[in-house]
Amino acid sequence: MKHTNIQKLALAGIFCAVAVVGSLFSFPVFGSKCAPIQHMVNILCAVLLGPVYGISVAFAASLIRNLTGLGSLMAFPGSMIGALLCGLAYWATKNLPLTLVAEVFGTAVLGGLCAYPVAVLFMGQSAGEIAFYAYIIPFLVSTAGGSIISGILLYGLKNTGTLGVMQKKLAR
């Protein structure tokens, strides 16, 4: 059991590093930095590690991105809510398409709505300057890209049987 926990922790660290380095490949959309690799990592964590690791990786990657100037405070609500929803969806159903949709919905809609108070309270933006739904579109662009990338990767792993082997190894 201890061996599996070390493997999960090591994989979570690798995913965190991939998310941070992947944020170098971000692009601006309506004042938000879109980093699709973070959303790919959220889904991979959901499928391989579970919701708790997924949220932890999303938080750590967001924190590191903010501390190094690679991200904004918007990384927290978007990535963490998406990670929670897709982690719970996969944990409850083991359904890959539902997991991808849960990431998109959690990040774009719920994360986008939660980004509004973050922008107003912590980023000094006036409530009159931005609409409460202003972050939904940029978050949707980012999470859709990451979901497509992870979907291609996961279905490739599933078709070769590698995904099942990885999941069994981590479940011990």
Contact map, one row per residue, 1 for C-alpha under 8 A:
1111100000000000000000000000000000000000000000000000000000000000000000000000000000000000000000000000000000000000000000000000000000000000000000000000000000000000000000000001
1111110000000000000000000000000000000000000000000000000000000000000000000000000000000000000000000000000000000000000000000000000000000000000000000000000000000000000000000000
1111111000000000000000000000000000000000000000000000000000000000000000000000000000000000000000000000000000000000000000000000000000000000000000000000000000000000000000000000
1111111100000000000000000000000000000000000000000000000000000000000000000000000000000000000000000000000000000000000000000000000000000000000000000000000000000000000000001111
1111111110000000000000000000000000000000000000000000000000000000000000000000000000000000000000000000000000000000000000000000000000000000000000000000000000000000000000000000
0111111111000000000000000000000000000000000000000000000000000000000000000000000000000000000000000000000000000000000000000000000000000000000000000000000000000000000000000000
0011111111100000000000000000000000000000000000000000000000000000000000000000000000000000000000000000000000000000000000000000000000000000000000000000000000000000000000000100
0001111111110000000000000000000000000000000000001000000000000000000000000000000000000000000000000000000000000000000000000000000000000000000000000000000000000000000000000100
0000111111111000000000000000000000000000000000000000000000000000000000000000000000000000000000000000000000000000000000000000000000000000000000000000000000000000000000000000
0000011111111100000000000000000000000000000000000000000000000000000000000000000000000000000000000000000000000000000000000000000000000000000000000000000000000000000000000000
0000001111111110000000000000000000000000000000000000000000000000000000000000000000000000000000000000000000000000000000000000000000000000000000000000000000000000000000000000
0000000111111111000000000000000000000000000010001000110010000000000000000000000000000000000000000000000000000000000000000000000000000000000000000000000000000000000000000000
0000000011111111100000000000000000000000000000000000000010000000000000000000000000000000000000000000000000000000000000000000000000000000000000000000000000000000000000000000
0000000001111111110000000000000000000000000000000000000000000000000000000000000000000000000000000000000000000000000000000000000000000000000000000000000000000000000000000000
0000000000111111111000000000000000000000100010000000000010000000000000000000000000000000000000000000000000000000000000000000000000000000000000000000000000000000000000000000
0000000000011111111100000000000000000000100000000000000011011000000000000000000000000000000000000000000000000000000000000000000000000000000000000000000000000000000000000000
0000000000001111111110000000000000000000000000000000000000001000000000000000000000000000000000000000000000000000000000000000000000000000000000000000000000000000000000000000
0000000000000111111111000000000000001000100000000000000000000000000000000000000000000000000000000000000000000000000000000000000000000000000000000000000000000000000000000000
0000000000000011111111100000000000001100100000000000000000001000000000000000000000000000000000000000000000000000000000000000000000000000000000000000000000000000000000000000
0000000000000001111111110000000000000100000000000000000000001101100001000000000000000000000000000000000000000000000000000000000000000000000000000000000000000000000000000000
0000000000000000111111111000000000000000000000000000000000000000000000000000000000000000000000000000000000000000000000000000000000000000000000000000000000000000000000000000
0000000000000000011111111100000000111100000000000000000000000000000000000000000000000000000000000000000000000000000000000000000000000000000000000000000000000000000000000000
0000000000000000001111111100000000111100000000000000000000000000100001100000000000000000000000000000000000000000000000000000000000000000000000000000000000000000000000000000
0000000000000000000111111100000000100000000000000000000000000000000001000000000000000000000000000000000000000000000000000000000000000000000000000000000000000000000000000000
0000000000000000000011111110000000100000000000000000000000000000000000000000000000000000000000000000000000000000000000000000000000000000000000000000000000000000000000000000
0000000000000000000001111111000011110000000000000000000000000000000000000000000000000000000000000000000000000000000000000000000000000000000000000000000000000000000000000000
0000000000000000000000001111100011100000000000000000000000000000000000000000000000000000000000000000000000000000000000000000000000000000000000000000000000000000000000000000
0000000000000000000000000111111111000000000000000000000000000000000000000000000000000000000000000000000000000000000000000000000000000000000000000000000000000000000000000000
0000000000000000000000000011111111000000000000000000000000000000000000000000000000000000000000000000000000000000000000000000000000000000010000000000000000000000000000000000
0000000000000000000000000001111100000000000000000000000000000000000000000000000000000000000000000000000000000000000000000000000000000010010000000000000000000000000000000000
0000000000000000000000000001111110000000000000000000000000000000000000000000000000000000000000000000000000000000000000000000000000000000000000000000000000000000000000000000
0000000000000000000000000001111111000000000000000000000000000000000000010100000000000000000000000000000000000000000000000000000000000010011000000000000000000000000000000000
0000000000000000000000000111101111100000000000000000000000000000000000110000000000000000000000000000000000000000000000000000000000000000010000000000000000000000000000000000
0000000000000000000000000111100111110000000000000000000000000000000000000000000000000000000000000000000000000000000000000000000000000000011011000000000000000000000000000000
0000000000000000000001111110000011111110000000000000000000000000000000000000000000000000000000000000000000000000000000000000000000000000000001100100000000000000000000000000
0000000000000000000001100100000001111111000000000000000000000000000000000000000000000000000000000000000000000000000000000000000000000000000001111110000000000000000000000000
0000000000000000011001100000000000111111100000000000000000000000000000000000000000000000000000000000000000000000000000000000000000000000000000000100000000000000000000000000
0000000000000000001101100000000000111111110000000000000001000000000000000000001000000000000000000000000000000000000000000000000000000000000000000100000000000000000000000000
0000000000000000000000000000000000111111111000000000000000000000000000000000001001100000000000000000001000000000000000000000000000000000000001100110000000000000000000000000
0000000000000000000000000000000000011111111100000000000000000000000000000000000000000000000000000000000000000000000000000000000000000000000000100110110000000000000000000000
0000000000000011011000000000000000001111111110000000000000000000000000000000000000000000000000000000000000000000000000000000000000000000000000000000010000000000000000000000
0000000000000000000000000000000000000111111111000000011011000000000000000000001001100110000000000000001000000000000000000000000000000000000000000000000000000000000000000000
0000000000000000000000000000000000000011111111100000010000000000000000000000000000100110000000000011001000000000000000000000000000000000000000000010010000000000000000000000
0000000000000000000000000000000000000001111111111000000000000000000000000000000000000000000000000000000000000000000000000000000000000000000000000000010001000000000000000000
0000000000010010000000000000000000000000111111111110110010000000000000000000000000000010000000000000000000000000000000000000000000000000000000000000000000000000000000000000
0000000000000000000000000000000000000000011111111110110000000000000000000000000000100111011000000000000000000000000000000000000000000000000000000000000000000000000000000000
0000000000000000000000000000000000000000001111111100000000000000000000000000000000000010011001000000000000000000000000000000000000000000000000000000000000000000000000100000
0000000000000000000000000000000000000000000111111100000000000000000000000000000000000000000000000000000000000000000000000000000000000000000000000000000000000000000001100100
0000000100010000000000000000000000000000000111111111110000000000000000000000000000000000000000000000000000000000000000000000000000000000000000000000000000000000000000000100
0000000000000000000000000000000000000000000011111111110000000000000000000000000000000011011000000000000000000000000000000000000000000000000000000000000000000000000000000000
0000000000000000000000000000000000000000000011001111111000000000000000000000000000111111001000000000000000000000000000000000000000000000000000000000000000000000000000000000
0000000000000000000000000000000000000000000000001111111100000000000000000000000000010010000000000000000000000000000000000000000000000000000000000000000000000000000000000000
0000000000010000000000000000000000000000000011001111111110000000000000000000000000000000000000000000000000000000000000000000000000000000000000000000000000000000000000000000
0000000000010000000000000000000000000000011011001111111111000000000000000000000100110010000000000000000000000000000000000000000000000000000000000000000000000000000000000000
0000000000000000000000000000000000000000010000000011111111100000000000000000000110110000000000000000000000000000000000000000000000000000000000000000000000000000000000000000
0000000000000000000000000000000000000000000000000001111111110000000000000000000000000000000000000000000000000000000000000000000000000000000000000000000000000000000000000000
0000000000011011000000000000000000000000010010000000111111111000000000000000000000000000000000000000000000000000000000000000000000000000000000000000000000000000000000000000
0000000000000001000000000000000000000100010000000000011111111100000000000001001100100000000000000000000000000000000000000000000000000000000000000000000000000000000000000000
0000000000000000000000000000000000000000000000000000001111111110000000000001001100000000000000000000000000000000000000000000000000000000000000000000000000000000000000000000
0000000000000001000000000000000000000000000000000000000111111111000000000000000000000000000000000000000000000000000000000000000000000000000000000000000000000000000000000000
0000000000000001101100000000000000000000000000000000000011111111100000000000000000000000000000000000000000000000000000000000000000000000000000000000000000000000000000000000
0000000000000000000100000000000000000000000000000000000001111111110000101011001000000000000000000000000000000000000000000000000000000000000000000000000000000000000000000000
0000000000000000000000000000000000000000000000000000000000111111111000000001000000000000000000000000000000000000000000000000000000000000000000000000000000000000000000000000
0000000000000000000100000000000000000000000000000000000000011111111100000000000000000000000000000000000000000000000000000000000000000000000000000000000000000000000000000000
0000000000000000000100100000000000000000000000000000000000001111111111110000000000000000000000000000000000000000000000000000000000000000000000000000000000000000000000000000
0000000000000000000000000000000000000000000000000000000000000111111111111000000000000000000000000000000000000000000000000000000000000000000000000000000000000000000000000000
0000000000000000000000000000000000000000000000000000000000000011111111000000000000000000000000000000000000000000000000000000000000000000000000000000000000000000000000000000
0000000000000000000000000000000000000000000000000000000000000001111111100000000000000000000000000000000000000000000000000000000000000000000000000000000000000000000000000000
0000000000000000000000000000000000000000000000000000000000000000111111110000000000000000000000000000000000000000000000000000000000000000000000000000000000000000000000000000
0000000000000000000100110000000000000000000000000000000000000000111111110000000000000000000000000000000000000000000000000000000000000000000000000000000000000000000000000000
0000000000000000000000100000000010000000000000000000000000000100110111111110000000000000000000000000000000000000000000000000000000000000000000000000000000000000000000000000
0000000000000000000000000000000110000000000000000000000000000000110011111110000000000000000000000000000000000000000000000000000000000000000000000000000000000000000000000000
0000000000000000000000000000000000000000000000000000000000000100010000111111000000000000000000000000000000000000000001100010000000000000000000000000000000000000000000000000
0000000000000000000000000000000100000000000000000000000000000000000000111111110000000000000000000000000000000000001001100000000000000000000000000000000000000000000000000000
0000000000000000000000000000000000000000000000000000000000000100000000111111111100000000000000000000000000000000000000000000000000000000000000000000000000000000000000000000
0000000000000000000000000000000000000000000000000000000001100110000000001111111100000000000000000000000000000000000000000000000000000000000000000000000000000000000000000000
0000000000000000000000000000000000000000000000000000000000000000000000000111111110000000000000000000000000100011011000000000000000000000000000000000000000000000000000000000
0000000000000000000000000000000000000000000000000000000000000000000000000111111111000000000000000000000001110111011000000000000000000000001000000000000000000000000000000000
0000000000000000000000000000000000000110010000000000000001100100000000000011111111100000000000000000000000100010000000000000000000000000000000000000000000000000000000000000
0000000000000000000000000000000000000000000000000000011001100000000000000011111111110000000000000000000000100010000000000000000000000000000000000000000000000000000000000000
0000000000000000000000000000000000000000000000000000001000000000000000000000111111111000000000000000000001100110000000000000000000000000000000000000000000000000000000000000
0000000000000000000000000000000000000010010000000000000000000000000000000000011111111100000000000000011111110010000000000000000000000000000000000000000000000000000000000000
0000000000000000000000000000000000000010011001000010011001000000000000000000001111111110000000000000001001100000000000000000000000000000000000000000000000000000000000000000
0000000000000000000000000000000000000000000000000011011000000000000000000000000111111111000000000000000001000000000000000000000000000000000000000000000000000000000000000000
0000000000000000000000000000000000000000000000000010000000000000000000000000000011111111100000000010011001000000000000000000000000000000000000000000000000000000000000000000
0000000000000000000000000000000000000000011001000010000000000000000000000000000001111111110000000111111001000000000000000000000000000000000000000000000000000000000000000000
0000000000000000000000000000000000000000011011100111010000000000000000000000000000111111111000000010000000000000000000000000000000000000000000000000000000000000000000000000
0000000000000000000000000000000000000000000001000110000000000000000000000000000000011111111100000000000000000000000000000000000000000000000000000000000000000000000000000000
0000000000000000000000000000000000000000000000000000000000000000000000000000000000001111111111100110010000000000000000000000000000000000000000000000000000000000000000000000
0000000000000000000000000000000000000000000001100100000000000000000000000000000000000111111111110110000000000000000000000000000000000000000000000000000000000000000000000000
0000000000000000000000000000000000000000000001100110000000000000000000000000000000000011111111000000000000000000000000000000000000000000000000000000000000000000000000000000
0000000000000000000000000000000000000000000000000000000000000000000000000000000000000001111111000000000000000000000000000000000000000000000000000000000000000000000000000000
0000000000000000000000000000000000000000000000000000000000000000000000000000000000000000111111100000000000000000000000000000000000000000000000000000000000000000000000000000
0000000000000000000000000000000000000000000000100000000000000000000000000000000000000000111111110010000000000000000000000000000000000000000000000000000000000000000000000000
0000000000000000000000000000000000000000000000000000000000000000000000000000000000000000110011111110000000000000000000000000000000000000000000000000000000000000000000000000
0000000000000000000000000000000000000000000000000000000000000000000000000000000000000000010001111111000000000000000000000000000000000000000000000000001000000000000000000000
0000000000000000000000000000000000000000000000000000000000000000000000000000000000000000000000111111100000000000000000000000000000000000000000000000000000000000000000000000
0000000000000000000000000000000000000000000000000000000000000000000000000000000000000100110000111111110000000000000000000000000000000000000000000000000000000000000000000000
0000000000000000000000000000000000000000001000000000000000000000000000000000000000001110110001111111111000000000000000000000000000000000000000000000000000000000000000000000
0000000000000000000000000000000000000000001000000000000000000000000000000000000000000100000000011111111100000000000000000000000000000000000000000010001000000000000000000000
0000000000000000000000000000000000000000000000000000000000000000000000000000000000000100000000001111111110000000000000000000000000000000000000000000000000000000000000000000
0000000000000000000000000000000000000000000000000000000000000000000000000000000001001100100000000111111111000000000000000000000000000000000000000000000000000000000000000000
0000000000000000000000000000000000000010011000000000000000000000000000000000000001101100000000000011111111100000000000000000000000000000000000100010000000000000000000000000
0000000000000000000000000000000000000000000000000000000000000000000000000000000001000000000000000001111111111000000000000000000000000000000100110010000000000000000000000000
0000000000000000000000000000000000000000000000000000000000000000000000000000000001000000000000000000111111111100000000000000000000000000000000000000000000000000000000000000
0000000000000000000000000000000000000000000000000000000000000000000000000000010011111100000000000000011111111110000000000000000000000000000000000000000000000000000000000000
0000000000000000000000000000000000000000000000000000000000000000000000000000111111100000000000000000001111111111000000000000000000000000001100100000000000000000000000000000
0000000000000000000000000000000000000000000000000000000000000000000000000000010001000000000000000000000111111111000000000000000000000011111100100000000000000000000000000000
0000000000000000000000000000000000000000000000000000000000000000000000000000000000000000000000000000000111111111100000000000000000000001000100000000000000000000000000000000
0000000000000000000000000000000000000000000000000000000000000000000000000000010010000000000000000000000011111111110000000000000000000000000000000000000000000000000000000000
0000000000000000000000000000000000000000000000000000000000000000000000000000111111000000000000000000000001111111111000000000000000000001001000000000000000000000000000000000
0000000000000000000000000000000000000000000000000000000000000000000000000000110000000000000000000000000000111111111100000000000000001111101000000000000000000000000000000000
0000000000000000000000000000000000000000000000000000000000000000000000000000000000000000000000000000000000001111111100000000000000011011000000000000000000000000000000000000
0000000000000000000000000000000000000000000000000000000000000000000000000000110000000000000000000000000000000111111111000000000000000000000000000000000000000000000000000000
0000000000000000000000000000000000000000000000000000000000000000000000000100110000000000000000000000000000000011111111100000000000000010000000000000000000000000000000000000
0000000000000000000000000000000000000000000000000000000000000000000000000000000000000000000000000000000000000001111111110000000001111110000000000000000000000000000000000000
0000000000000000000000000000000000000000000000000000000000000000000000000000000000000000000000000000000000000000011111111000000000000000000000000000000000000000000000000000
0000000000000000000000000000000000000000000000000000000000000000000000001100000000000000000000000000000000000000011111111110000000000000000000000000000000000000000000000000
0000000000000000000000000000000000000000000000000000000000000000000000001100000000000000000000000000000000000000001111111111100000000000000000000000000000000000000000000000
0000000000000000000000000000000000000000000000000000000000000000000000000000000000000000000000000000000000000000000111111111111000000000000000000000000000000000000000000000
0000000000000000000000000000000000000000000000000000000000000000000000000000000000000000000000000000000000000000000011111111100000000000000000000000000000000000000000000000
0000000000000000000000000000000000000000000000000000000000000000000000000000000000000000000000000000000000000000000001111111000000000000000000000000000000000000000000000000
0000000000000000000000000000000000000000000000000000000000000000000000001000000000000000000000000000000000000000000001111111100000000000000000000000000000000000000000000000
0000000000000000000000000000000000000000000000000000000000000000000000000000000000000000000000000000000000000000000000111111110000000000000000000000000000000000000000000000
0000000000000000000000000000000000000000000000000000000000000000000000000000000000000000000000000000000000000000000000111011111011000000000000000000000000000000000000000000
0000000000000000000000000000000000000000000000000000000000000000000000000000000000000000000000000000000000000000000000010001111111000000000000000000000000000000000000000000
0000000000000000000000000000000000000000000000000000000000000000000000000000000000000000000000000000000000000000000000010000111111100000000000000000000000000000000000000000
0000000000000000000000000000000000000000000000000000000000000000000000000000000000000000000000000000000000000000000000000000011111100000000000000000000000000000000000000000
0000000000000000000000000000000000000000000000000000000000000000000000000000000000000000000000000000000000000000000000000000111111100000000000000000000000000000000000000000
0000000000000000000000000000000000000000000000000000000000000000000000000000000000000000000000000000000000000000000100000000111111110100000000000000000000000000000000000000
0000000000000000000000000000000000000000000000000000000000000000000000000000000000000000000000000000000000000000000100000000001111111100000000000000000000000000000000000000
0000000000000000000000000000000000000000000000000000000000000000000000000000000000000000000000000000000000000000100100000000000001111110000000000000000000000000000000000000
0000000000000000000000000000000000000000000000000000000000000000000000000000000000000000000000000000000000000001100100000000000000111111000000000000000000000000000000000000
0000000000000000000000000000000000000000000000000000000000000000000000000000000000000000000000000000000000000001000100000000000001111111100000000000000000000000000000000000
0000000000000000000000000000010100000000000000000000000000000000000000000000000000000000000000000000000000010001101100000000000000011111111000000000000000000000000000000000
0000000000000000000000000000000000000000000000000000000000000000000000000000000000000000000000000000000000011011100000000000000000001111111100000000000000000000000000000000
0000000000000000000000000000000000000000000000000000000000000000000000000000000000000000000000000000000000010001000000000000000000000111111110000000000000000000000000000000
0000000000000000000000000000110111000000000000000000000000000000000000000000000000000000000000000000000000010000000000000000000000000011111111000000000000000000000000000000
0000000000000000000000000000000101000000000000000000000000000000000000000000010000000000000000000000000000110011000000000000000000000011111111100000000000000000000000000000
0000000000000000000000000000000000000000000000000000000000000000000000000000000000000000000000000000000100111000000000000000000000000001111111110000000000000000000000000000
0000000000000000000000000000000001000000000000000000000000000000000000000000000000000000000000000000000000000000000000000000000000000000111111111000000000000000000000000000
0000000000000000000000000000000001110010000000000000000000000000000000000000000000000000000000000000000000000000000000000000000000000000011111111100000000000000000000000000
0000000000000000000000000000000000110011000000000000000000000000000000000000000000000000000000000000001100110000000000000000000000000000001111111110000000000000000000000000
0000000000000000000000000000000000010000000000000000000000000000000000000000000000000000000000000000000100000000000000000000000000000000000111111111000000000000000000000000
0000000000000000000000000000000000010000000000000000000000000000000000000000000000000000000000000000000000000000000000000000000000000000000011111111100000000000000000000000
0000000000000000000000000000000000111111000000000000000000000000000000000000000000000000000000000000000000000000000000000000000000000000000001111111110000000000000000000000
0000000000000000000000000000000000010011001000000000000000000000000000000000000000000000000000000001001100000000000000000000000000000000000000111111111000000000000000000000
0000000000000000000000000000000000000000000000000000000000000000000000000000000000000000000000000000000000000000000000000000000000000000000000011111111100000000000000000000
0000000000000000000000000000000000000001000000000000000000000000000000000000000000000000000000000000000000000000000000000000000000000000000000001111111110000000000000000000
0000000000000000000000000000000000000001101100000000000000000000000000000000000000000000000000000000000000000000000000000000000000000000000000000111111111000000000000000000
0000000000000000000000000000000000000000000000000000000000000000000000000000000000000000000000010001000000000000000000000000000000000000000000000011111111100000000000000000
0000000000000000000000000000000000000000000000000000000000000000000000000000000000000000000000000000000000000000000000000000000000000000000000000001111111110000000000000000
0000000000000000000000000000000000000000000000000000000000000000000000000000000000000000000000000000000000000000000000000000000000000000000000000000111111111000000000000000
0000000000000000000000000000000000000000000100000000000000000000000000000000000000000000000000000000000000000000000000000000000000000000000000000000011111111100001000000000
0000000000000000000000000000000000000000000000000000000000000000000000000000000000000000000000000000000000000000000000000000000000000000000000000000001111111110000000000000
0000000000000000000000000000000000000000000000000000000000000000000000000000000000000000000000000000000000000000000000000000000000000000000000000000000111111111000000000000
0000000000000000000000000000000000000000000000000000000000000000000000000000000000000000000000000000000000000000000000000000000000000000000000000000000011111111111000000000
0000000000000000000000000000000000000000000000000000000000000000000000000000000000000000000000000000000000000000000000000000000000000000000000000000000001111111111100000000
0000000000000000000000000000000000000000000000000000000000000000000000000000000000000000000000000000000000000000000000000000000000000000000000000000000000111111110000000000
0000000000000000000000000000000000000000000000000000000000000000000000000000000000000000000000000000000000000000000000000000000000000000000000000000000000011111111000000000
0000000000000000000000000000000000000000000000000000000000000000000000000000000000000000000000000000000000000000000000000000000000000000000000000000000000001111111110000000
0000000000000000000000000000000000000000000000000000000000000000000000000000000000000000000000000000000000000000000000000000000000000000000000000000000000001111111111000000
0000000000000000000000000000000000000000000000000000000000000000000000000000000000000000000000000000000000000000000000000000000000000000000000000000000001001101111111100000
0000000000000000000000000000000000000000000000000000000000000000000000000000000000000000000000000000000000000000000000000000000000000000000000000000000000000100111111110000
0000000000000000000000000000000000000000000000000000000000000000000000000000000000000000000000000000000000000000000000000000000000000000000000000000000000000000111111111000
0000000000000000000000000000000000000000000000010000000000000000000000000000000000000000000000000000000000000000000000000000000000000000000000000000000000000000011111111100
0000000000000000000000000000000000000000000000110000000000000000000000000000000000000000000000000000000000000000000000000000000000000000000000000000000000000000001111111110
0000000000000000000000000000000000000000000000000000000000000000000000000000000000000000000000000000000000000000000000000000000000000000000000000000000000000000000111111111
0001000000000000000000000000000000000000000000000000000000000000000000000000000000000000000000000000000000000000000000000000000000000000000000000000000000000000000011111111
0001001100000000000000000000000000000000000000011000000000000000000000000000000000000000000000000000000000000000000000000000000000000000000000000000000000000000000001111111
0001000000000000000000000000000000000000000000000000000000000000000000000000000000000000000000000000000000000000000000000000000000000000000000000000000000000000000000111111
1001000000000000000000000000000000000000000000000000000000000000000000000000000000000000000000000000000000000000000000000000000000000000000000000000000000000000000000011111
